């Protein structure tokens, strides 16, 4: 933000963000055909954060339909275009344009964030896609290089045994990856008798993080576990927790984050759960103004135990559109199932689907387990699920997946019922 003051005050951050918001609105009006139309009815000059709620929200559907009209630079200035194909979504993919300056700000955030987890001269193992230039793994590896940290990009690892052996050979100080993949790796390492030291820090990212999973990773690896929240729409970097582990500090020099009621779209108070909405304050290629992420989260009130006034995001609870309405009016989210199941010691992964059988809704769960532990994990999972209040009126079946391969990416609660309910 250009301020020499340490620590930054909340008032200074708010003032800077308000001024940057005003500059962003003028920038988009001048350069983006989409925002010129959308902002026509808004105040001609945005005075500060008090005008934020008067600005229109931007949706994923609009990003798919009008993304090219949101771009504010010439094609020659675009360094990378990312296409996102969402499962279950028909029509065009979401496409996001980034300039070199946009990517550099993400690199700077990764550089600073990783500095609390690893020391110069140490090794890092990255279980993220990294073959493509400027992909998440590639950017992270380049940020670590600035710290004097060598990294190996292992990519997505659907085979936890293979991943455990690779990490055992590399002996990294820090491990970065999808939550479920890191947990499966850690449990398989125990099964195979592979020592994971000197791993002392773990960064879980790229998907929502069940509390039971984070606790299990911490216990299995004896490592400090950090959490990161970010999406391609936020520029990959979004928020990361500090050593106090009291929520993830937002990237407030680049992102303005608010929480809205997903039904009324009105802003809610800190501490209240709702939908995460992001405004990219400094992005030059394709800024997003009040973009609805579809993720459920909340901002934490007060100051972090580390002393910083930078706002903090609580552990994100997954996608709002992944909450399913049940026959008797209740609701069920994959995050709830994960909190129940990933506490089971022998579980590597699970899938869940709502189906219709004999005219009734039914929950079908499939478990992938550590070899030799299938029976006890299945029995424990069935017991936990049938006792869970939301599922008391819903028949549950649990079966076992063959082998130990897990899903390579983000997970969903599938809905295959004859009459799907939103």
C-alpha positions in Angstrom: 0.0 0.0 0.0 3.1 2.2 0.2 2.7 3.0 3.9 5.8 2.8 6.1 3.7 2.4 9.3 4.0 -0.9 11.2 1.6 -2.3 12.1 -0.9 -0.9 9.7 -4.0 0.5 11.3 -7.5 -0.6 10.3 -8.3 3.0 9.4 -5.3 3.3 7.1 -6.3 0.1 5.3 -9.9 1.2 4.9 -8.9 4.6 3.6 -6.5 3.1 1.1 -9.0 0.6 -0.1 -11.7 3.2 -0.5 -9.4 5.4 -2.6 -8.3 2.4 -4.7 -12.0 1.4 -5.2 -12.7 4.9 -6.7 -9.7 4.6 -9.0 -10.8 1.1 -10.1 -14.3 2.2 -11.0 -13.0 5.0 -13.2 -10.5 2.6 -14.8 -13.2 0.2 -15.7 -15.6 2.8 -16.9 -12.9 4.1 -19.3 -11.7 0.7 -20.5 -14.4 -2.0 -20.2 -17.5 -2.1 -22.4 -19.2 -4.4 -19.9 -18.6 -2.2 -16.9 -19.3 1.0 -18.8 -22.9 -0.3 -19.2 -23.2 -1.8 -15.8 -22.0 1.3 -13.9 -24.0 3.8 -15.9 -26.6 4.1 -13.2 -24.0 4.3 -10.3 -22.6 7.4 -8.6 -20.2 9.1 -11.1 -17.5 9.3 -8.3 -17.0 6.6 -5.7 -16.0 8.4 -2.5 -14.9 5.4 -0.5 -16.0 2.1 1.0 -19.3 3.6 2.0 -20.3 3.5 -1.7 -19.4 -0.2 -2.2 -22.9 -1.6 -1.6 -24.4 0.7 -4.3 -22.3 -0.9 -7.0 -23.8 -3.9 -8.9 -22.8 -7.4 -8.2 -21.1 -9.5 -10.9 -22.0 -13.2 -11.3 -20.3 -16.2 -12.8 -22.9 -16.4 -15.5 -22.0 -12.8 -16.6 -18.3 -13.7 -16.5 -19.1 -16.6 -18.9 -21.3 -14.6 -21.2 -19.5 -11.2 -21.2 -15.9 -12.0 -20.1 -14.3 -10.5 -23.2 -16.1 -7.2 -22.6 -14.7 -7.0 -19.1 -11.1 -7.0 -20.4 -9.4 -3.6 -19.9 -6.2 -4.0 -21.9 -5.2 -4.9 -25.5 -4.5 -8.5 -26.4 -0.8 -7.7 -26.6 -0.8 -6.9 -22.9 -2.3 -10.2 -21.8 0.2 -12.6 -20.4 -2.2 -15.5 -19.6 -5.8 -16.6 -20.2 -7.3 -19.2 -17.9 -10.4 -21.1 -18.9 -12.5 -22.7 -16.1 -15.0 -25.5 -17.0 -17.3 -26.1 -14.0 -18.8 -29.6 -13.6 -22.5 -29.6 -14.3 -22.5 -26.2 -16.0 -23.5 -26.0 -19.6 -22.5 -23.2 -22.0 -19.2 -21.4 -22.4 -16.4 -21.7 -19.8 -15.4 -18.8 -17.6 -12.2 -17.1 -19.1 -10.0 -14.8 -17.1 -7.3 -12.5 -18.6 -4.1 -11.6 -16.6 -1.3 -9.2 -17.4 2.3 -9.6 -16.2 1.6 -7.0 -13.5 -1.4 -9.1 -12.3 0.8 -12.2 -12.1 3.6 -10.4 -10.4 1.3 -9.3 -7.5 0.3 -13.0 -7.0 4.0 -13.9 -7.0 4.6 -11.3 -4.3 1.7 -12.6 -2.2 3.0 -16.2 -2.5 6.5 -15.0 -1.6 5.5 -13.3 1.6 3.0 -16.0 2.6 5.5 -18.9 2.2 8.1 -17.0 4.1 6.5 -18.0 7.4 6.6 -21.7 6.5 10.0 -22.4 5.1 13.6 -21.1 5.4 16.2 -20.4 2.6 18.1 -23.5 1.6 15.2 -25.9 2.4 13.1 -28.0 0.1 9.4 -27.8 -0.9 7.2 -30.4 -2.4 4.2 -29.0 -4.4 1.2 -31.4 -5.1 -0.5 -29.0 -7.5 -0.6 -28.6 -11.3 2.5 -26.9 -12.5 3.4 -28.0 -16.0 1.8 -24.9 -17.6 3.6 -21.6 -17.3 1.9 -19.3 -14.7 -0.2 -22.2 -13.3 -0.6 -22.4 -9.5 2.3 -24.8 -9.0 4.5 -22.8 -11.4 3.8 -19.5 -9.7 4.4 -21.0 -6.3 7.7 -22.6 -7.3 8.9 -19.2 -8.7 7.8 -17.5 -5.5 9.8 -20.1 -3.4 12.8 -19.6 -5.6 12.8 -15.9 -4.5 13.1 -17.2 -1.0 16.0 -19.4 -1.9 13.9 -22.5 -1.6 14.2 -25.3 -4.1 10.9 -27.0 -5.0 9.7 -30.1 -6.8 6.3 -30.0 -8.5 4.7 -33.4 -8.1 1.4 -32.3 -9.7 -2.0 -33.8 -8.7 -1.4 -37.2 -7.0 -4.3 -39.6 -7.3 -2.0 -42.4 -6.1 -1.3 -41.7 -2.4 1.2 -44.5 -2.1 3.3 -43.2 -5.0 3.0 -39.6 -3.6 4.2 -40.8 -0.1 7.2 -42.5 -1.6 8.1 -39.4 -3.6 7.9 -37.1 -0.6 9.8 -39.6 1.5 12.6 -39.5 -1.1 12.6 -35.7 -1.5 12.6 -35.0 2.3 11.0 -31.5 2.0 10.6 -29.1 4.8 7.2 -27.9 3.5 4.4 -29.7 1.7 1.8 -27.9 -0.3 -1.4 -29.5 -1.8 -5.1 -30.2 -1.9 -6.4 -31.1 1.5 -7.6 -34.7 0.7 -4.5 -35.5 -1.2 -2.2 -34.5 1.6 -4.2 -36.4 4.1 -4.2 -39.6 2.0 -0.5 -39.2 1.4 0.1 -38.9 5.2 -2.1 -41.9 6.1 -0.5 -44.1 3.4 3.0 -43.1 4.6 2.1 -44.5 8.0 0.8 -47.7 6.5 3.9 -48.1 4.4 6.2 -47.2 7.3 7.7 -44.2 5.5 9.2 -41.5 7.6 7.9 -38.0 6.5 10.4 -36.0 8.5 11.8 -33.3 8.0 8.3 -32.0 6.9 7.5 -29.3 9.5 5.0 -27.1 7.6 2.0 -28.0 5.5 0.0 -25.6 3.4 -3.5 -26.9 2.5 -5.0 -25.1 -0.5 -7.1 -25.2 -3.7 -10.2 -26.7 -2.0 -12.1 -26.1 1.2 -10.5 -27.6 4.3 -12.5 -29.6 6.8 -11.4 -29.0 10.4 -11.2 -32.8 11.1 -8.9 -33.2 8.1 -6.6 -30.4 9.1 -6.4 -31.9 12.6 -5.6 -35.4 11.2 -2.8 -34.0 9.0 -1.3 -32.1 12.0 -1.3 -35.3 14.1 0.0 -37.6 11.4 2.9 -35.5 10.2 3.7 -33.6 13.5 3.8 -30.5 11.3 2.3 -27.0 11.6 -0.7 -26.8 9.2 -1.5 -23.5 7.4 -4.6 -22.8 5.3 -5.0 -20.8 2.1 -8.1 -19.6 0.4 -8.0 -18.5 -3.2 -9.7 -18.9 -6.6 -8.7 -18.2 -10.1 -11.0 -15.2 -9.9 -9.1 -13.8 -7.0 -5.9 -14.2 -9.0 -5.1 -17.6 -7.2 -3.8 -15.8 -4.1 -6.6 -14.8 -1.6 -5.9 -15.3 2.1 -3.5 -17.3 4.2 -3.3 -17.8 8.0 -0.3 -16.8 10.1 1.4 -18.6 13.0 -1.5 -17.6 15.3 -3.9 -19.7 13.2 -6.9 -17.4 14.0 -8.2 -17.2 10.5 -6.7 -16.4 7.1 -5.4 -12.9 6.5 -6.8 -11.4 3.4 -4.7 -10.0 0.5 -6.1 -6.6 1.2 -3.6 -4.7 -0.9 -5.2 -6.4 -4.0 -8.6 -7.7 -2.8 -11.6 -6.0 -1.2 -13.7 -8.8 0.4 -17.2 -8.6 1.7 -19.8 -11.1 2.8 -23.4 -10.9 1.6 -26.6 -12.8 2.3 -26.8 -15.1 -0.8 -30.6 -14.7 -0.9 -31.1 -10.9 -0.3 -27.6 -9.9 -1.6 -27.3 -7.5 1.3 -24.0 -7.2 3.2 -23.9 -8.9 6.6 -22.0 -8.1 9.7 -18.6 -9.6 10.6 -19.0 -13.0 12.2 -22.0 -13.8 10.1 -21.9 -16.6 7.5 -22.8 -15.8 3.9 -21.4 -15.6 0.4 -17.9 -14.3 -0.3 -17.8 -11.4 -2.7 -14.5 -10.1 -4.1 -13.4 -6.9 -5.8 -10.0 -7.0 -7.4 -8.6 -3.6 -6.5 -5.4 -3.6 -8.5 -5.9 -6.0 -11.4 -5.2 -4.4 -14.7 -6.1 -7.1 -17.3 -9.6 -8.1 -16.2 -10.8 -6.5 -13.0 -13.8 -7.9 -11.2 -16.2 -5.7 -9.3 -18.2 -7.3 -6.5 -17.8 -10.8 -7.9 -20.0 -13.5 -6.3 -17.6 -16.4 -5.7 -20.3 -18.8 -4.6 -18.3 -19.8 -1.6 -19.6 -19.8 2.0 -17.5 -17.9 4.5 -17.4 -15.2 7.1 -15.1 -12.4 8.2 -13.8 -12.6 11.7 -14.2 -9.5 13.9 -11.4 -8.0 15.9 -7.6 -8.1 15.7 -5.6 -11.4 15.2 -3.5 -12.7 18.0 -0.4 -11.9 15.9 -1.4 -8.2 16.3 -2.3 -7.5 12.7 -5.4 -5.5 11.8 -5.6 -7.1 8.3 -9.0 -8.7 8.0 -9.3 -12.4 8.4 -11.5 -15.0 6.7 -12.7 -17.9 8.7 -12.3 -21.5 7.3 -14.4 -21.5 4.1 -17.3 -24.0 4.3 -17.4 -24.9 0.6 -19.7 -24.0 -2.3 -23.2 -22.8 -1.5 -24.5 -24.6 -4.6 -23.2 -27.8 -3.1 -25.9 -27.7 -0.4 -28.7 -30.0 -1.3 -32.3 -29.8 -0.2 -33.6 -33.1 1.2 -37.1 -34.6 0.8 -38.3 -33.4 4.3 -37.0 -29.9 3.9 -33.6 -30.3 5.5 -30.3 -29.4 3.8 -27.1 -31.3 3.4 -23.6 -30.1 2.3 -20.5 -32.1 1.4 -18.6 -30.1 4.1 -20.8 -31.7 6.8 -20.1 -35.2 5.5 -16.4 -34.5 5.3 -16.2 -33.3 8.9 -17.8 -36.6 10.0 -15.8 -38.9 7.8 -12.2 -37.6 7.6 -11.8 -38.0 11.3 -11.8 -41.8 10.7 -8.2 -42.9 10.8 -8.2 -45.3 7.9 -10.0 -43.2 5.3 -8.2 -41.9 2.2 -11.1 -40.4 0.3 -14.8 -40.6 -0.1 -17.5 -39.7 -2.6 -21.1 -39.0 -1.9 -24.3 -38.9 -4.1 -28.0 -38.4 -3.5 -30.0 -40.9 -5.5 -33.6 -42.1 -5.8 -34.4 -45.7 -4.9 -37.9 -47.2 -4.7 -39.3 -43.7 -4.8 -37.2 -42.4 -1.9 -34.2 -40.2 -1.6 -31.1 -42.1 -0.5 -27.5 -41.1 0.3 -24.9 -43.3 -1.3 -21.3 -43.0 0.0 -18.2 -44.7 -1.4 -15.1 -45.0 0.7 -11.4 -45.4 -0.3 -9.4 -46.8 2.6 -6.0 -47.8 3.7 -5.4 -51.4 2.9 -6.6 -53.8 5.6 -8.8 -51.2 7.3 -11.8 -51.3 4.9 -14.2 -53.1 7.2 -13.7 -51.0 10.3 -13.8 -47.8 8.4 -17.0 -48.8 6.6 -18.6 -49.8 9.9 -17.6 -46.6 11.7 -18.7 -44.4 8.7 -22.1 -46.0 8.6 -22.5 -45.5 12.4 -21.6 -41.8 12.2 -23.8 -41.1 9.2 -26.9 -42.8 10.6 -26.5 -40.9 13.9 -26.1 -37.5 12.2 -29.3 -35.4 12.7 -29.6 -34.3 9.1 -29.6 -37.9 7.9 -32.0 -39.5 10.4 -34.8 -39.6 7.8 -32.6 -40.5 4.9 -31.5 -44.1 4.1 -27.7 -44.3 3.8 -25.7 -46.9 2.0 -21.9 -47.2 2.3 -19.7 -49.3 0.0 -16.0 -49.5 -0.7 -14.0 -48.4 -3.8 -11.5 -50.9 -5.1 -7.8 -50.1 -4.6 -6.4 -46.9 -3.1 -6.6 -44.4 -5.9 -8.3 -41.1 -4.9 -9.9 -38.2 -6.8 -7.3 -35.9 -8.4 -9.2 -32.6 -7.9 -12.0 -30.9 -6.1 -14.9 -33.0 -4.8 -18.7 -32.5 -5.1 -21.9 -33.8 -3.5 -23.5 -35.3 -6.6 -27.3 -35.2 -7.0 -28.7 -38.0 -9.2 -32.3 -37.9 -7.9 -35.1 -38.1 -10.3 -36.5 -34.7 -9.2 -33.4 -32.7 -8.2 -33.9 -30.0 -5.5 -31.7 -27.0 -5.4 
